[in-house]
Amino acid sequence: MKTMLMRASMLAVLFSGVISAQDTTTSMRDYLAPEKASRNVFEDPKGASPEFDGVKVSVGGDFALQFQSLDHSTEAPSLGTVGTTTTPNTLQVMGSDFNLPTANLDLNAYLAKGVKMHLRTYLSARHHNEAWVKGGYIQIDDLDFIKEGFAANIMKHARVKVGMDEINYGDYHFRRSDNAETINNPFVGNFIMDNFSTEAFGEGYLFYNNFIGMVGISNGKLNQTAVKGTNWNSPSVYAKLGFDKQISEDLRVRLTGSFIQTNGLSTGGYLYSADRAGGRYYYVLLTQNDLMGTNNYATGRFNPGFKKMKAFQVNPFVKYQGLEFFGAYEYVTGNKASGLTERPTDGDYTQLAAELLYRFGNKEQFYFGGRYNSISGQDDDVSAERKIDRFNIAGGWFMTKNILAKVEYVNQKYNNDPVWGATSALRGGKFNGLMFEATIGF
């Protein structure tokens, strides 16, 4: 933590000159912000670009802290032994206390008319307590930097986005917690199959009469290298089609469908495992053999383990006055690999999620609601099905537009089947309890 604070201080001094010159108008700040201050913003809305009169830089950040009070248990018949001794390998004893605080640093710049840059650094995370870059991108909404008015009729509806950052598969990644950026997530945890990956990508967008279309391509890699190694490296392709309209002052309707195909067995397997920040439910269903959880940062999540896969996701969103619904149906099928050898161990999994919230108060600063999330499926080389169910109840208070306090009750259960492993704590495992989270984002 000391190292993190020293680095944050150095960055603050480094950028103090540009901060004093940054634009403070609401329109420019909102345009530069990677996550809008208003809720339920998905892709950046397409509109007229702010006029350019010089480079503008905006520095932002996110901070999050949880107080965790969870219990866990398992129906596994035996958890084996600790090391080479005969000591029973029991579940770790859970208590009630604070988790490690997390922090992000955001740098955003307006480089030309309709051209903005975003860079996010994780200053502290569950899996990395040192500062490291999550990713960034350049978004181009105008081509005036080539020539004033160049392709203006096309760019009125088009956008190009390139970078090394999270790819735009599905709508949930706009609502999930991104390390310390949790202000857009009404709950504390993310989905069980957390569809989120940071890869080198290029995306093209078309906005027309409340419709949105997107096609993208990435190299399928989380860690970048020019070493080919084998012939298994292949790009991933993905697309999204949707409709989003404010039908009346009280009613907004959005519906999108997304598809992704990863094509390599040595790349492309990161769609459900790329979030190296870590899961929010710390140390659940870990045993004494897990070294107090230091070797498992994704507790509470599930990764089907496919390398070469096809997945699609449908996301409905409806908001009527203070009542808000967000849903997800996701299906993924794929192939696993042992080393670089393709095996016929295809399988498939289905994820369902539904969130229902009621926002109230004169500025909708309060909310209350629930979420149901489940996954089910199996690998073709086993006959048994894996199944996980999670139910959440949560409430929150936006003390200001930048400060959110929330409380959540979570209950997650795994089916009791040897498919998880004869002595795995996940076999018939469950955890439940309360989570409190406070977050600041600006």
VEXDREN-2710 file (C-alpha; in Angstrom, 1 decimal):
% VEXDREN-2710
k/r/px/py/pz
1/MET/0.0/0.0/0.0
2/LYS/2.9/2.3/0.7
3/THR/4.3/1.7/-2.7
4/MET/0.9/2.4/-4.2
5/LEU/0.6/5.8/-2.4
6/MET/4.1/6.8/-3.5
7/ARG/3.3/6.0/-7.1
8/ALA/0.0/7.8/-6.9
9/SER/1.7/10.9/-5.5
10/MET/4.3/10.9/-8.3
11/LEU/1.5/10.7/-10.9
12/ALA/-0.3/13.5/-9.3
13/VAL/2.8/15.8/-9.4
14/LEU/3.5/14.7/-13.0
15/PHE/0.0/15.7/-14.2
16/SER/-0.5/18.7/-12.0
17/GLY/0.4/21.0/-14.9
18/VAL/-2.2/19.6/-17.3
19/ILE/-4.9/19.3/-14.6
20/SER/-4.8/23.0/-14.1
21/ALA/-5.5/23.4/-17.8
22/GLN/-8.2/20.8/-18.1
23/ASP/-11.6/21.8/-19.3
24/THR/-14.1/22.0/-16.4
25/THR/-17.3/22.3/-18.4
26/THR/-19.9/19.6/-17.9
27/SER/-20.1/18.7/-21.6
28/MET/-16.4/18.2/-22.1
29/ARG/-15.9/16.3/-18.8
30/ASP/-18.8/14.0/-19.7
31/TYR/-17.4/13.4/-23.1
32/LEU/-14.0/12.5/-21.8
33/ALA/-15.2/10.3/-18.9
34/PRO/-14.8/6.5/-19.8
35/GLU/-17.7/5.8/-17.4
36/LYS/-20.5/8.4/-17.5
37/ALA/-21.7/10.0/-14.3
38/SER/-25.2/9.2/-15.2
39/ARG/-26.4/5.6/-14.8
40/ASN/-27.4/3.2/-17.5
41/VAL/-25.1/4.5/-20.2
42/PHE/-23.8/1.7/-22.4
43/GLU/-21.8/2.7/-25.5
44/ASP/-21.0/6.4/-25.7
45/PRO/-24.0/8.2/-27.3
46/LYS/-23.2/9.3/-30.8
47/GLY/-23.6/13.1/-31.2
48/ALA/-21.9/16.2/-32.3
49/SER/-18.3/16.3/-31.1
50/PRO/-17.2/19.2/-28.9
51/GLU/-15.2/21.9/-30.7
52/PHE/-11.4/21.5/-30.5
53/ASP/-9.3/24.4/-29.3
54/GLY/-6.3/22.5/-27.9
55/VAL/-5.6/19.3/-26.1
56/LYS/-7.7/18.8/-23.0
57/VAL/-6.8/16.3/-20.2
58/SER/-9.0/15.0/-17.5
59/VAL/-7.7/12.9/-14.6
60/GLY/-10.1/10.7/-12.6
61/GLY/-10.1/7.9/-10.2
62/ASP/-12.1/5.2/-8.4
63/PHE/-11.9/3.9/-4.9
64/ALA/-13.7/1.0/-3.4
65/LEU/-13.8/-0.7/0.0
66/GLN/-15.9/-3.7/1.3
67/PHE/-16.7/-5.0/4.7
68/GLN/-17.3/-8.8/4.3
69/SER/-19.3/-11.0/6.5
70/LEU/-19.8/-14.4/4.8
71/ASP/-20.1/-18.0/5.9
72/HIS/-19.4/-21.0/3.8
73/SER/-19.8/-24.8/4.0
74/THR/-19.5/-27.9/1.8
75/GLU/-21.1/-31.3/1.5
76/ALA/-17.9/-32.9/0.0
77/PRO/-17.4/-36.2/1.8
78/SER/-13.7/-35.6/2.4
79/LEU/-11.3/-32.7/1.7
80/GLY/-8.2/-34.8/1.9
81/THR/-5.2/-33.8/4.0
82/VAL/-2.9/-30.8/4.3
83/GLY/0.5/-31.4/2.6
84/THR/2.1/-34.8/3.4
85/THR/0.5/-35.1/6.8
86/THR/-2.8/-36.6/7.8
87/THR/-4.2/-33.4/9.1
88/PRO/-7.8/-32.9/7.8
89/ASN/-7.9/-30.2/5.0
90/THR/-10.9/-28.2/6.3
91/LEU/-12.5/-25.1/5.0
92/GLN/-10.8/-21.9/6.1
93/VAL/-12.6/-20.1/9.0
94/MET/-14.4/-17.0/7.7
95/GLY/-14.8/-13.9/9.8
96/SER/-16.2/-10.4/9.4
97/ASP/-13.7/-7.7/8.5
98/PHE/-12.6/-5.3/5.7
99/ASN/-11.1/-6.4/2.4
100/LEU/-8.1/-4.8/0.8
101/PRO/-9.1/-1.4/-0.6
102/THR/-8.9/-1.1/-4.4
103/ALA/-8.1/2.0/-6.5
104/ASN/-8.0/3.0/-10.2
105/LEU/-6.4/5.9/-11.9
106/ASP/-8.0/7.2/-15.2
107/LEU/-6.3/9.5/-17.7
108/ASN/-8.5/10.9/-20.5
109/ALA/-7.5/13.3/-23.3
110/TYR/-9.2/15.2/-26.1
111/LEU/-6.6/15.1/-28.9
112/ALA/-8.5/16.4/-31.9
113/LYS/-12.1/17.1/-32.8
114/GLY/-14.0/13.9/-32.1
115/VAL/-10.8/12.0/-31.0
116/LYS/-10.4/11.0/-27.4
117/MET/-8.1/8.7/-25.5
118/HIS/-8.6/6.7/-22.3
119/LEU/-6.1/4.9/-20.1
120/ARG/-6.9/3.1/-16.9
121/THR/-4.3/1.9/-14.3
122/TYR/-5.2/-0.4/-11.4
123/LEU/-3.3/1.2/-8.4
124/SER/-4.3/-1.7/-6.1
125/ALA/-6.3/-4.8/-6.8
126/ARG/-7.0/-8.2/-5.1
127/HIS/-4.7/-10.1/-7.4
128/HIS/-2.1/-7.3/-7.9
129/ASN/-1.3/-5.0/-5.0
130/GLU/1.1/-3.1/-7.2
131/ALA/0.2/-0.6/-9.9
132/TRP/-0.3/-1.9/-13.4
133/VAL/-2.0/-0.8/-16.6
134/LYS/-5.4/-2.4/-17.3
135/GLY/-5.7/-1.0/-20.8
136/GLY/-6.7/1.9/-23.0
137/TYR/-8.1/3.0/-26.3
138/ILE/-8.6/5.8/-28.9
139/GLN/-12.1/6.6/-30.0
140/ILE/-12.6/8.5/-33.3
141/ASP/-16.0/10.1/-34.0
142/ASP/-14.8/12.7/-36.6
143/LEU/-12.1/12.7/-39.3
144/ASP/-11.5/16.5/-39.3
145/PHE/-7.9/15.9/-38.3
146/ILE/-7.4/14.7/-41.9
147/LYS/-9.3/17.6/-43.5
148/GLU/-12.1/19.7/-42.1
149/GLY/-15.4/18.0/-43.0
150/PHE/-13.7/14.9/-44.4
151/ALA/-16.3/12.1/-44.7
152/ALA/-18.6/14.1/-42.5
153/ASN/-21.8/12.4/-43.8
154/ILE/-20.3/9.0/-42.9
155/MET/-18.9/10.0/-39.6
156/LYS/-22.2/11.4/-38.6
157/HIS/-23.2/7.8/-38.0
158/ALA/-19.9/6.0/-37.7
159/ARG/-17.2/5.5/-35.0
160/VAL/-13.9/3.7/-34.9
161/LYS/-12.3/2.4/-31.7
162/VAL/-8.9/0.8/-31.4
163/GLY/-6.8/-0.1/-28.4
164/MET/-5.7/-2.7/-25.8
165/ASP/-8.7/-2.7/-23.5
166/GLU/-12.0/-4.5/-22.8
167/ILE/-13.8/-5.7/-25.9
168/ASN/-17.5/-4.8/-26.5
169/TYR/-19.0/-8.3/-26.2
170/GLY/-22.4/-8.1/-24.4
171/ASP/-23.9/-5.3/-22.4
172/TYR/-23.0/-6.5/-18.9
173/HIS/-19.4/-5.3/-19.0
174/PHE/-20.9/-1.7/-18.9
175/ARG/-22.6/-2.5/-15.5
176/ARG/-20.0/-4.7/-13.9
177/SER/-17.4/-3.7/-11.3
178/ASP/-14.0/-3.0/-12.9
179/ASN/-11.7/-3.3/-9.9
180/ALA/-12.4/-0.1/-8.0
181/GLU/-14.9/1.3/-10.5
182/THR/-18.1/-0.1/-8.9
183/ILE/-20.4/2.9/-9.1
184/ASN/-22.3/1.6/-12.1
185/ASN/-22.9/-1.8/-10.4
186/PRO/-26.0/-1.9/-8.2
187/PHE/-24.6/-5.0/-6.5
188/VAL/-21.3/-6.0/-5.1
189/GLY/-20.3/-9.0/-7.2
190/ASN/-20.2/-9.6/-10.9
191/PHE/-21.8/-12.4/-12.9
192/ILE/-20.8/-16.0/-12.1
193/MET/-19.4/-16.4/-15.7
194/ASP/-17.8/-13.0/-15.8
195/ASN/-17.6/-12.2/-19.6
196/PHE/-14.8/-9.6/-19.7
197/SER/-11.6/-9.6/-21.5
198/THR/-8.8/-7.1/-22.3
199/GLU/-7.3/-7.7/-25.7
200/ALA/-5.7/-5.8/-28.6
201/PHE/-8.7/-4.9/-30.7
202/GLY/-10.3/-2.8/-33.5
203/GLU/-14.0/-2.0/-33.6
204/GLY/-16.3/-0.2/-36.1
205/TYR/-19.7/1.2/-35.1
206/LEU/-22.7/2.4/-37.0
207/PHE/-25.5/4.4/-35.2
208/TYR/-28.7/5.1/-37.1
209/ASN/-32.2/5.9/-35.9
210/ASN/-31.8/4.3/-32.4
211/PHE/-30.1/1.2/-33.9
212/ILE/-26.5/0.3/-33.2
213/GLY/-24.3/-2.1/-35.0
214/MET/-20.7/-3.1/-34.2
215/VAL/-18.1/-5.4/-35.6
216/GLY/-14.8/-6.1/-34.0
217/ILE/-11.6/-8.2/-34.2
218/SER/-9.0/-8.9/-31.6
219/ASN/-5.9/-11.0/-31.5
220/GLY/-7.4/-13.2/-28.7
221/LYS/-4.5/-12.6/-26.3
222/LEU/-4.4/-11.3/-22.8
223/ASN/-0.6/-11.1/-22.5
224/GLN/0.9/-9.7/-25.7
225/THR/3.8/-11.2/-27.6
226/ALA/5.0/-11.3/-31.2
227/VAL/6.3/-14.9/-30.7
228/LYS/4.1/-17.1/-32.8
229/GLY/5.2/-20.4/-31.3
230/THR/2.6/-22.6/-33.1
231/ASN/0.0/-22.4/-35.8
232/TRP/-2.8/-22.3/-33.2
233/ASN/-2.7/-18.5/-32.9
234/SER/-5.8/-17.0/-34.6
235/PRO/-7.8/-13.8/-34.2
236/SER/-11.2/-13.6/-32.5
237/VAL/-14.2/-11.9/-34.2
238/TYR/-17.2/-10.5/-32.6
239/ALA/-20.3/-8.3/-33.3
240/LYS/-23.2/-6.6/-31.7
241/LEU/-26.6/-5.5/-33.0
242/GLY/-29.1/-3.5/-30.9
243/PHE/-31.9/-1.0/-30.5
244/ASP/-32.0/1.6/-27.8
245/LYS/-34.7/4.3/-27.6
246/GLN/-36.2/6.7/-25.1
247/ILE/-39.8/6.0/-26.1
248/SER/-41.2/8.6/-23.7
249/GLU/-40.1/10.6/-20.8
250/ASP/-40.9/7.7/-18.5
251/LEU/-39.9/4.7/-20.7
252/ARG/-36.6/3.5/-22.2
253/VAL/-36.2/0.2/-24.0
254/ARG/-32.9/-1.4/-25.1
255/LEU/-32.3/-4.8/-26.6
256/THR/-29.0/-6.1/-27.9
257/GLY/-27.5/-9.3/-29.2
258/SER/-23.8/-10.1/-29.2
259/PHE/-21.7/-12.9/-30.7
260/ILE/-18.0/-13.9/-30.4
261/GLN/-15.9/-16.6/-32.0
262/THR/-12.4/-17.3/-30.7
263/ASN/-10.3/-19.4/-33.1
264/GLY/-7.1/-20.4/-31.4
265/LEU/-6.3/-23.1/-28.9
266/SER/-3.2/-21.2/-27.6
267/THR/-5.2/-17.9/-27.6
268/GLY/-8.8/-16.9/-27.2
269/GLY/-9.5/-18.6/-23.9
270/TYR/-9.8/-15.5/-21.8
271/LEU/-13.5/-14.5/-22.1
272/TYR/-14.3/-15.7/-18.7
273/SER/-10.9/-15.5/-17.0
274/ALA/-9.3/-12.3/-18.1
275/ASP/-10.3/-10.1/-15.1
276/ARG/-7.1/-10.3/-13.1
277/ALA/-8.4/-7.8/-10.6
278/GLY/-10.1/-10.6/-8.8
279/GLY/-13.6/-11.7/-7.6
280/ARG/-15.4/-9.7/-5.0
281/TYR/-16.3/-12.6/-2.6
282/TYR/-12.9/-13.1/-1.0
283/TYR/-11.7/-16.6/0.0
284/VAL/-15.1/-18.4/-0.2
285/LEU/-14.9/-22.2/-0.4
286/LEU/-11.2/-22.3/-0.1
287/THR/-9.4/-24.8/2.2
288/GLN/-6.3/-24.7/4.4
289/ASN/-4.5/-26.2/1.4
290/ASP/-5.2/-23.1/-0.6
291/LEU/-2.6/-21.1/1.4
292/MET/-5.2/-18.7/2.8
293/GLY/-6.5/-17.9/-0.6
294/THR/-3.4/-16.3/-2.1
295/ASN/-3.4/-18.7/-5.0
296/ASN/-7.0/-18.2/-5.9
297/TYR/-8.3/-14.7/-6.8
298/ALA/-11.5/-15.7/-8.7
299/THR/-13.5/-17.2/-5.8
300/GLY/-17.2/-17.2/-6.5
301/ARG/-16.8/-17.3/-10.3
302/PHE/-16.9/-20.1/-12.9
303/ASN/-14.7/-20.4/-16.0
304/PRO/-15.8/-23.2/-18.4
305/GLY/-12.2/-23.4/-19.6
306/PHE/-12.8/-23.3/-23.3
307/LYS/-10.1/-22.1/-25.6
308/LYS/-11.8/-22.3/-29.0
309/MET/-15.4/-21.2/-28.5
310/LYS/-18.5/-19.6/-29.8
311/ALA/-20.7/-17.6/-27.5
312/PHE/-23.7/-15.3/-27.8
313/GLN/-25.5/-13.1/-25.4
314/VAL/-28.9/-11.4/-25.4
315/ASN/-29.4/-8.4/-23.1
316/PRO/-32.8/-6.7/-22.6
317/PHE/-33.0/-3.4/-20.6
318/VAL/-36.2/-1.6/-19.7
319/LYS/-36.6/1.4/-17.5
320/TYR/-40.0/2.8/-16.6
321/GLN/-39.9/5.7/-14.2
322/GLY/-38.0/4.3/-11.2
323/LEU/-38.5/0.6/-12.1
324/GLU/-35.5/-0.9/-13.9
325/PHE/-34.9/-4.4/-15.4
326/PHE/-31.7/-5.8/-16.9
327/GLY/-31.3/-9.3/-18.2
328/ALA/-28.9/-11.7/-19.8
329/TYR/-29.1/-15.0/-21.6
330/GLU/-25.8/-16.4/-22.6
331/TYR/-24.8/-19.7/-24.3
332/VAL/-21.2/-20.8/-25.0
333/THR/-19.9/-23.9/-26.6
334/GLY/-16.2/-24.7/-27.2
335/ASN/-13.2/-26.9/-27.2
336/LYS/-10.6/-27.4/-24.5
337/ALA/-6.9/-28.1/-25.2
338/SER/-4.3/-30.1/-23.3
339/GLY/-1.1/-28.1/-24.0
340/LEU/-1.4/-27.4/-27.7
341/THR/-3.1/-30.7/-28.6
342/GLU/-6.7/-30.4/-29.6
343/ARG/-9.0/-32.9/-27.9
344/PRO/-12.6/-33.8/-28.6
345/THR/-13.8/-32.6/-25.2
346/ASP/-16.4/-30.1/-26.4
347/GLY/-19.1/-28.9/-24.0
348/ASP/-21.6/-26.2/-23.5
349/TYR/-22.8/-23.9/-20.7
350/THR/-25.8/-21.6/-20.3
351/GLN/-25.9/-18.5/-18.1
352/LEU/-29.1/-16.7/-17.0
353/ALA/-29.3/-13.4/-15.1
354/ALA/-32.1/-11.0/-14.2
355/GLU/-31.9/-7.8/-12.2
356/LEU/-34.9/-5.9/-11.0
357/LEU/-34.4/-2.5/-9.3
358/TYR/-36.5/0.3/-8.0
359/ARG/-34.8/3.7/-7.9
360/PHE/-36.5/6.4/-5.8
361/GLY/-35.9/9.8/-4.3
362/ASN/-36.1/13.2/-6.0
363/LYS/-32.9/12.4/-7.9
364/GLU/-33.3/8.6/-7.8
365/GLN/-30.5/8.6/-5.2
366/PHE/-31.8/5.5/-3.5
367/TYR/-32.4/2.0/-4.9
368/PHE/-33.5/-1.4/-3.8
369/GLY/-33.6/-4.7/-5.8
370/GLY/-32.6/-8.2/-6.5
371/ARG/-30.6/-10.3/-8.9
372/TYR/-30.8/-14.0/-9.9
373/ASN/-27.8/-15.5/-11.7
374/SER/-27.3/-19.2/-12.7
375/ILE/-25.0/-21.3/-14.9
376/SER/-25.6/-24.9/-16.0
377/GLY/-23.9/-27.2/-18.4
378/GLN/-21.3/-29.9/-18.8
379/ASP/-18.3/-31.1/-20.7
380/ASP/-19.0/-33.9/-23.2
381/ASP/-16.5/-36.2/-21.7
382/VAL/-18.5/-36.4/-18.5
383/SER/-22.2/-37.3/-18.0
384/ALA/-22.9/-35.1/-15.0
385/GLU/-24.0/-31.5/-15.1
386/ARG/-22.5/-28.5/-13.3
387/LYS/-25.0/-26.1/-11.8
388/ILE/-24.5/-22.9/-9.8
389/ASP/-27.3/-20.6/-8.4
390/ARG/-26.8/-17.2/-6.9
391/PHE/-29.4/-14.9/-5.4
392/ASN/-28.7/-11.3/-4.3
393/ILE/-30.7/-8.6/-2.5
394/ALA/-29.2/-5.2/-2.5
395/GLY/-29.9/-1.5/-1.6
396/GLY/-27.9/1.6/-2.2
397/TRP/-27.6/5.3/-1.5
398/PHE/-25.9/7.8/-3.8
399/MET/-24.8/10.3/-1.2
400/THR/-23.6/12.4/-4.1
401/LYS/-23.3/11.6/-7.8
402/ASN/-19.7/10.5/-7.1
403/ILE/-20.3/8.6/-3.8
404/LEU/-22.2/5.4/-3.4
405/ALA/-22.8/3.2/-0.3
406/LYS/-24.5/-0.2/-0.8
407/VAL/-25.3/-3.3/1.1
408/GLU/-26.0/-6.8/-0.3
409/TYR/-27.1/-10.2/0.9
410/VAL/-25.7/-13.0/-1.3
411/ASN/-26.5/-16.7/-1.4
412/GLN/-24.6/-19.0/-3.8
413/LYS/-24.9/-22.8/-4.1
414/TYR/-23.2/-25.5/-6.1
415/ASN/-24.9/-28.8/-7.0
416/ASN/-23.6/-31.8/-5.0
417/ASP/-22.0/-34.0/-7.7
418/PRO/-18.5/-35.6/-8.1
419/VAL/-18.2/-33.6/-11.4
420/TRP/-16.6/-30.8/-9.3
421/GLY/-14.0/-33.3/-8.0
422/ALA/-14.4/-36.0/-5.5
423/THR/-12.9/-33.9/-2.6
424/SER/-13.5/-30.5/-4.0
425/ALA/-15.0/-27.9/-1.6
426/LEU/-17.2/-26.8/-4.5
427/ARG/-19.1/-30.2/-4.4
428/GLY/-22.3/-29.2/-2.6
429/GLY/-20.6/-26.0/-1.5
430/LYS/-22.4/-22.8/-0.6
431/PHE/-21.7/-19.4/0.8
432/ASN/-24.0/-16.6/2.1
433/GLY/-24.0/-13.5/4.1
434/LEU/-23.7/-9.7/3.9
435/MET/-21.4/-7.4/2.0
436/PHE/-21.1/-3.7/2.5
437/GLU/-19.3/-1.6/-0.1
438/ALA/-18.5/2.1/-0.3
439/THR/-17.2/3.6/-3.6
440/ILE/-16.1/6.9/-5.0
441/GLY/-15.8/7.6/-8.7
442/PHE/-14.9/10.9/-10.4
END
